[in-house]
């Protein structure tokens, strides 16, 4: 199990009183990418128009620029408003291979106070079955706390 206590202290200190969503996303992506071995790509996809995600701040190799809600793991998270924890991306119907090195993926939707998806956090690993329910739980709690002042 990964220890998120030190990470959460750093990210909350970095983003204290921050209201700009892009600044928060950039800080979160950088901190996650550099804090945990095996997080090979960390980034946000933002809802920029109905049923479309566009790449936001990220760390790692190039990501897909746009992802429709009906495509891939990120699209599934945005469409269903549910966390997608994928142990083997080759078994996920409709997976978009932005990187051939990706084996497993965790995508967490970020919703505002009206239950509208505003973005998703996407984390890829080159190791199969790398993520677990504790990762999704801790990261969801952290993001809810970071983005609540921004989106209510």
C-alpha positions in Angstrom: 0.0 0.0 0.0 1.3 3.4 -0.9 1.6 6.0 1.8 -0.3 9.1 0.9 0.2 11.0 4.2 3.4 12.8 3.2 2.1 13.5 -0.3 -1.2 14.9 1.0 0.7 17.2 3.4 2.8 18.6 0.5 -0.1 19.0 -1.9 -2.3 20.8 0.6 0.6 23.1 1.6 1.3 23.9 -2.1 -2.4 24.5 -2.9 -3.4 26.3 0.3 -6.0 29.0 -0.6 -5.5 28.3 -4.4 -8.7 28.9 -6.4 -7.3 28.4 -9.9 -8.2 24.9 -11.2 -5.3 24.7 -13.7 -2.7 25.6 -11.0 -4.1 22.9 -8.7 -4.1 20.4 -11.5 -0.5 21.2 -12.5 0.6 20.9 -8.9 -1.2 17.7 -8.3 0.1 16.1 -11.5 3.7 17.0 -10.8 3.5 15.9 -7.2 2.0 12.5 -8.0 4.3 11.8 -10.9 7.4 12.6 -8.8 6.2 11.0 -5.5 5.3 7.5 -6.5 7.4 5.0 -8.4 5.3 3.3 -11.1 3.1 6.3 -11.8 4.4 6.6 -15.4 1.9 9.2 -16.7 -0.2 11.5 -14.5 -2.6 14.1 -15.8 -5.9 15.7 -16.1 -8.4 15.7 -18.9 -10.9 18.6 -18.6 -14.4 18.8 -19.9 -14.2 21.6 -22.4 -17.5 21.0 -24.3 -20.3 18.5 -24.0 -19.1 14.9 -24.0 -15.5 15.9 -24.7 -12.4 15.8 -22.6 -9.3 17.8 -23.6 -5.9 17.3 -22.1 -4.9 19.5 -19.2 -1.8 19.7 -17.0 0.2 16.4 -17.0 3.6 14.8 -16.4 5.1 12.1 -18.6 5.1 11.5 -22.3 2.6 13.0 -24.7 -1.0 12.2 -24.0 -4.0 12.1 -26.3 -5.2 15.6 -27.0 -9.0 14.9 -26.9 -11.0 12.0 -25.7 -14.8 11.7 -26.3 -16.9 10.5 -23.4 -17.7 7.3 -25.5 -14.0 6.3 -25.9 -11.4 4.8 -23.6 -11.0 4.6 -19.9 -11.1 8.3 -19.3 -14.3 8.6 -21.4 -15.9 5.8 -19.4 -15.0 7.6 -16.1 -16.5 10.9 -17.4 -19.6 9.2 -18.9 -20.4 7.0 -15.9 -19.1 9.4 -13.1 -17.4 6.3 -11.7 -13.8 5.5 -10.9 -12.2 3.2 -13.5 -9.6 0.8 -12.0 -8.2 -1.2 -14.9 -5.7 -4.0 -14.1 -5.0 -4.8 -17.8 -5.8 -2.1 -20.4 -5.8 -4.6 -23.2 -8.9 -6.2 -21.8 -10.8 -2.9 -21.6 -13.1 -2.6 -24.6 -12.4 0.6 -26.4 -9.2 1.4 -24.7 -7.3 4.3 -26.3 -3.5 3.5 -26.5 -2.0 6.9 -26.0 1.1 5.1 -25.0 2.0 1.5 -25.8 3.8 1.2 -22.5 0.6 1.5 -20.4 -0.5 -1.8 -18.7 -2.8 -0.6 -16.0 -4.8 2.6 -15.4 -6.7 4.5 -12.7 -9.1 7.2 -13.7 -11.0 9.2 -11.2 -13.8 11.6 -12.2 -13.9 15.0 -10.5 -17.4 16.3 -9.9 -18.6 19.7 -8.8 -21.3 20.3 -6.1 -24.0 19.9 -8.8 -22.7 16.4 -9.6 -21.4 17.5 -13.0 -18.1 16.1 -14.2 -15.5 18.9 -14.6 -12.4 16.7 -15.2 -10.8 13.3 -14.7 -7.5 12.4 -13.1 -5.7 9.8 -15.2 -2.8 7.8 -13.9 -1.1 5.1 -16.0 1.5 2.5 -15.1 3.7 0.2 -17.1 3.0 -2.5 -14.6 -0.1 -4.7 -14.7 -2.6 -4.5 -11.8 -0.6 -1.6 -10.2 -3.5 0.4 -8.7 -5.9 -0.6 -6.0 -9.0 0.6 -4.2 -7.0 2.4 -1.6 -5.3 4.5 -4.3 -8.7 5.5 -5.6 -10.0 6.2 -2.1 -7.1 8.4 -1.0 -6.8 10.3 -4.3 -10.6 10.9 -4.4 -10.5 12.4 -0.9 -7.6 14.6 -1.7 -9.1 15.9 -4.9 -12.5 16.6 -3.3 -10.7 18.7 -0.7 -8.6 20.5 -3.3 -11.3 21.3 -5.8 -14.2 22.0 -3.4 -13.2 25.7 -3.0 -13.0 26.0 -6.8 -16.1 24.3 -8.0 -18.2 24.2 -4.9 
